[in-house]
């Protein structure tokens, strides 16, 4: 998206740039108008950083190699415990269910 915005600023048309990068015209126009390519994922906000996610994934893989696999629900509970222990901000539904959400 950043590349497309920069190309537009270099005197390329919005429609031409959108076609070149396979973007919707309206989406590119909105980002050009605001001046920022938002990296957000819609209404969802990540709870863990990429490093924290990698740490959990590596733990899951390590447990799998010693034949101690976790079910999906167990891993969601582990993710909740990890976020709670590290005092991260997470959705209120996690407290209610004592596990991370589906996503």
C-alpha positions in Angstrom: 0.0 0.0 0.0 2.8 2.4 0.9 4.4 1.7 -2.5 1.2 2.4 -4.3 0.7 5.7 -2.4 4.2 6.7 -3.3 3.7 5.8 -6.9 0.6 7.9 -7.0 2.5 10.9 -5.5 5.0 10.5 -8.3 2.3 11.7 -10.8 0.7 8.4 -11.5 -3.1 8.3 -11.6 -5.0 6.7 -8.8 -6.9 4.4 -11.2 -3.6 3.4 -13.0 -1.9 2.8 -9.7 -4.8 0.8 -8.3 -4.9 -1.4 -11.5 -1.1 -1.9 -11.4 -1.1 -3.2 -7.8 -4.5 -5.0 -7.9 -6.1 -2.7 -5.4 -9.6 -1.3 -5.3 -9.7 2.3 -6.6 -11.8 3.4 -3.6 -9.4 1.8 -1.1 -6.3 3.4 -2.6 -8.1 6.8 -2.9 -9.1 6.6 0.8 -5.5 5.9 1.8 -4.1 8.6 -0.4 -6.6 11.1 0.9 -5.7 10.3 4.5 -2.0 10.1 3.7 -1.5 6.9 5.8 -1.7 3.3 4.9 -3.2 1.8 8.0 -1.8 -1.6 9.1 -4.8 -2.3 11.3 -6.8 -5.5 10.9 -10.3 -4.1 10.8 -11.8 -3.9 14.3 -9.5 -6.4 15.7 -6.4 -5.4 17.6 -3.5 -7.8 18.3 -2.9 -8.7 21.9 0.5 -10.2 21.5 3.5 -8.8 19.7 5.1 -10.8 16.9 7.9 -11.9 19.3 5.4 -13.1 21.8 3.5 -15.0 19.2 6.7 -16.6 18.0 7.6 -17.6 21.6 4.2 -19.3 22.0 4.5 -21.1 18.6 8.0 -22.3 19.5 6.7 -23.6 22.8 3.9 -25.4 21.1 6.3 -27.0 18.6 8.7 -28.0 21.4 5.9 -29.7 23.3 4.8 -31.5 20.2 8.3 -32.9 19.6 8.2 -34.5 23.0 4.7 -35.9 22.3 2.9 -33.5 24.6 0.6 -31.9 22.1 -2.0 -29.4 23.2 -5.6 -29.3 22.0 -6.9 -26.1 20.5 -8.8 -25.3 23.8 -5.7 -26.0 25.9 -3.6 -23.7 23.6 -6.3 -20.9 23.9 -6.1 -21.3 27.7 -2.3 -21.1 27.5 -2.5 -17.9 25.4 -4.8 -16.4 28.0 -2.5 -17.4 30.9 0.4 -15.9 29.0 -1.3 -12.6 28.4 -2.6 -12.5 31.9 0.8 -13.3 33.5 2.5 -10.6 31.3 -0.2 -8.1 32.2 -1.2 -7.5 28.5 -4.4 -5.8 27.5 -6.8 -8.3 26.1 -10.6 -8.4 25.5 -12.9 -8.7 28.5 -14.3 -11.9 27.0 -11.0 -13.6 27.7 -11.5 -13.1 31.4 -15.0 -14.4 31.2 -14.0 -17.6 29.3 -10.5 -17.9 30.9 -9.1 -18.5 27.4 -8.2 -16.6 24.3 -10.7 -16.0 21.5 -11.1 -17.9 18.3 -8.9 -15.6 16.2 
